[in-house]
Amino acid sequence: MKKNRESVLSRKIWSPRSSILPEFVDCSVLIYNGKTLVRCRITEGKLGHKFGEFASTRRRRPSRTKKGKGRKGKK
């Protein structure tokens, strides 16, 4: 079982539409999102879902911070 777990730890998932099986629980896998491989930790709550749900294809935009109060020239 330990050898099997080691092979799952370094497993790369190329198909995001594949379902998550119980043998992946408590392992981290690399999921291909179309550009890069994204590391994902598989827990019991993710069983039955698809791998692609946990490898986002969009970049996160940092939230903008406000500089000063209000707009310039506003009275």
HELIX and SHEET records of a PDB file:
HELIX    1   1 LYS A    2  LEU A    9  1                                   8    
HELIX    2   2 PRO A   22  PHE A   24  5                                   3    
HELIX    3   3 GLU A   44  LYS A   46  5                                   3    
HELIX    4   4 PHE A   51  PHE A   54  5                                   4    
SHEET    1   A 3 LYS A  12  ILE A  13  0                                        
SHEET    2   A 3 CYS A  27  TYR A  32  1                                        
SHEET    3   A 3 LEU A  37  ILE A  42 -1                                        
END                                                                             
